[in-house]
Amino acid sequence: MPSADVPTGVWPEAADFPGATRLEVGWGDRAFYQAREPSLGMALRAAFGSASVLHVVAVDGPVERFFGGAEIVDVALSRDGLDALIRFVAASVARGGGARAPAVGPGRYGRSAFYAATRTYSLLYTCNTWVGEALETAGCQVNPSMATTAEGLLTQVRRLGGPR
């Protein structure tokens, strides 16, 4: 999402990435996502319900350059849709009653960080389901229950926008 479009105070943690052109946000199992070398045991524990984190990455410059050969699909959102998406992400941060959550660890790549998140990760509510729910909240025609796998999510997202 364009970082300049994040209203001040709605998602305070976005301010941890000054000067970023865009912010990439992912959500997943805390132990598995933060591990430098995730294991099969971690994946199995995650499948049965565990704590989650958000991974926020500052994207500086063109998205295509930042993500190399990854498939990128542009999804146009209305201003109201973008605002709803930002509120969804902001509500996904576990602040524990505080106004702003501290990072719980350095991110996986680039200028990034992990933040404790709400919801429990499981086989039935995955990172792809979370993204599907975020897009549905933003007004996109996505069925989160059909987005438990990356392909299930991408099949729906490809219909929403065009490739870069």
Stockholm file with secondary structure:
# STOCKHOLM 1.0

chainA/1-164         MPSADVPTGVWPEAADFPGATRLEVGWGDRAFYQAREPSLGMALRAAFGSASVLHVVAVDGPVERFFGGAEIVDVALSRDGLDALIRFVAASVARGGGARAPAVGPGRYGRSAFYAATRTYSLLYTCNTWVGEALETAGCQVNPSMATTAEGLLTQVRRLGGPR
#=GR chainA/1-164 SS CBGGGSCTTTSGGGGGSTTCSEEEEEEEEHHHHHCSSCCHHHHHHHHTCEEEEEEEEEECSCHHHHTTTSCCEECCCCHHHHHHHHHHHHHTBCCTTSSSCCCSEECSSSSEEEEEEEEEEBTTBCHHHHHHHHHHHTTCCCCGGGCSSHHHHHHHHHHHSEEC
#=GC SS_cons         CBGGGSCTTTSGGGGGSTTCSEEEEEEEEHHHHHCSSCCHHHHHHHHTCEEEEEEEEEECSCHHHHTTTSCCEECCCCHHHHHHHHHHHHHTBCCTTSSSCCCSEECSSSSEEEEEEEEEEBTTBCHHHHHHHHHHHTTCCCCGGGCSSHHHHHHHHHHHSEEC
//
